Amino acid sequence: MTRGATQPGDTTDGRVLRSERSREVIAGALYELVGEGHMEPTAQQVAERARVGIRTVFRLFSDMEALYATMNARLLAEVGPMLRDGPPEGAGLGERATTLVADRAALFERVASYLRSTNLNRRHSPFLTDQYRKIVRQLRARLLRWLPELRDAPADLMEALDQATSFEAWDRLRSDQRLGRPRARAAMERAVKALVNELENGR
């Protein structure tokens, strides 16, 4: 065999690598579009941003659900640690509540475009519906991890704090009430502190 001749395995490996690179570029295109505020990017828009043909998109991804899955994986890889950390050691209830609000503000600002897009598109996406419910459960679990006193509190107080620290509450302050980040954080903190005072007084 001639030295340097292409082997069948080399050709196959090259195709696999090119396909993987194309998948990464396409997934990155969707991630960028949503991050820039395009709430319902089409497959055609993704293809144009990735500079590939629409047929390439659907050759590498069976449908938009598969594309959403790649976007979700990228987002979780980036912000996942923010959902797993615990409260400052030895901090009192009030300090924990204040820090929790600050952390939520930082998290929600980072993922706002993606959660808005998810909310908009989950009506026709079982995957996004499932993922959004998982995020809600994770945020609730984190609330209990930071404020374990809620386990013995009245159920309606728990629900009120869950709602007050939700993305929907933050998004209303930022999008509908048009508050800047500092004022939105102050408003959320005031609501949370009022509920935490009720929690502390009831202990």
N, C-alpha and C positions, 0 to 999 in steps of 0.2 A: 504493500500500500504506500502511496506517495506521502512523503513527510508533509505535514501541515494540512492534509486533506480533511475536510469536515466530516466528522462521524455522525451517524444518525442520532445518537444521544445528544451530541452537541447542538444539533438543530432543534431538537425537542426542548432541551434546557433553555435555549435562547428564546424560544416562543413563550415558555412559561415565565421567564423573567420579564419579557416585554409585556405580557398580560398582567403580571403583578404590578409593574410600573404604571401601566395604564389604569389599573384599578385604583392605585393610590392617587393618581392625578385626578381621576373622576371624583373619587370620594372627597379629595381636598377641594375640588371646585364647589361641590355642594356645601361643604363646611364653610367656605369663604362666603358664598352667596347668602346663606342664612345669617352668618355673623355680620354681614353688611346691611342686614335689614330686609332682604328679600324673603318675605314670609311664605310664599308658595312658589318656589322655583320649579320650573318645568324641566323635564328631561332634556328638552332642546336647549334651554338656558345653561344647564349643566354641561352639555356637550360643547356649546360655544365657549364657555369659560375654560373648559379642559382642552379645547382645541382638538377635539376628536369628532368623528361622525356620530350621529344619533344611533346608528346601527351598532357602533362599538360599545356605546353605553349599555344597550340591552343585550349585547353578546356577553358582556362581563357581569352584568347585574340583571337578574331575571325580571325585576320590576322595581318600582319606586320604594317598596317596602325594604328590599335588600339595600338600596341606597341609604334609606333612613337608618338602617341598622349600623352601617359604617359610620354615619355621622354621630349616632348615639355613642358608639364605642370610643370615638375620638374625644367626645365631650366628657365622658365618664373618666377616661384616662387622665384628663386634665384636672377635673374638679372633684374626682372621687375622694381624694384625701381630705377635702374640706367637709365632707359628710361623715367622716369616720373619727375625727378627733374628739377629745373629751374636754370638759371644762377646766379652767385653771385650778390647780390643786389648792385646797384650803380656802377657796373664795366663798364669800357669803352669797345668799340668795340674790340680793340686789345686784352685786357685782357680776354674778353669772348671767343674770338677765340682760344687763347692759352689754356685756361682751357678746352674748348670743345675738342681740340685735345688730351689733357691728359686723359680726361674721355673716349674718344673713344678708345684710346690705351689700357686702363685698361679693358674696356668692351670687345673689340675684342680679347684680350689675353685670357680672361676667356671663351669666347664662340667659339673660333676658331675651335676646333675639331668638335663641333656640327654644326656650319655653313658650314664647309667643307663637312661634312657628308650629310647635307641637300642638298647642291648644287649637290653632286654626285648622291643622291638617288631621287631627286625630278623629274627626267625625267620619273620615273615610279610610282610616288606617288602623287596623287592629294592633299592629306593632306599636305605633305611637301611643295609642290608648293604654296599652299595657305598661309601656315605659313611664308614662306620666303618672299612672297609679303607683308604680314602684317609687318614683321620686317623692310623691306625697307621703308614702309610708316611711321612707327614709327620713324625711324631714320631721315627721311626727316622732319617730324613734329617737332622733337626735334631740328633740325638745325634751323628751323624758329623761334622756341621759344627762342633759345639762340641768334640768329642774326635776329631779326625782321626787321632790315633794308633791308633785302633781298626782302621783300614784294614789295618794290618800285624800286627794281633794275632790270636791263635787264634780261630777262628770261635765256639767255645763261650763265650769271654770276651765277645765282642760280643753274643751272644744273652743272656748273663746280665745285662749292663748294660742292654740293651734291655728286658728283663723288669723289672729292678729300678727302672727309671724310668718304667714304664708306668702308665696310668690304673688298670688292674686291681690293681696293687700298692698304689697310693695308696688306692683305694676299699676294699680289704681292711683296711688300717690304720685308715681312718676309720669304716667301717661295721661290719665284723665284729669287729675288735679294739677298736673304740670309743675310739680315741685322739683327743685333741684335736689341733688343727692343729699346734701347736709340737712335740708328741711324735711325731706322724706324720712331720713333716718331719725331725726328728732321727733317727728310725729309718731313713727312706729314705736320708738322708745317710750314716749309718754303713755301710749296705750298699753304697752306691755308692763310698764312700771305700775300703772293703776291696777292692773289685774294681779300682778305679783304682790302688791300691798295687800290686796284682798286675800291672797293665798297665805301671806305671812301672818296676817291678823287672825286668820281662821285656824292656825296651828295650835 
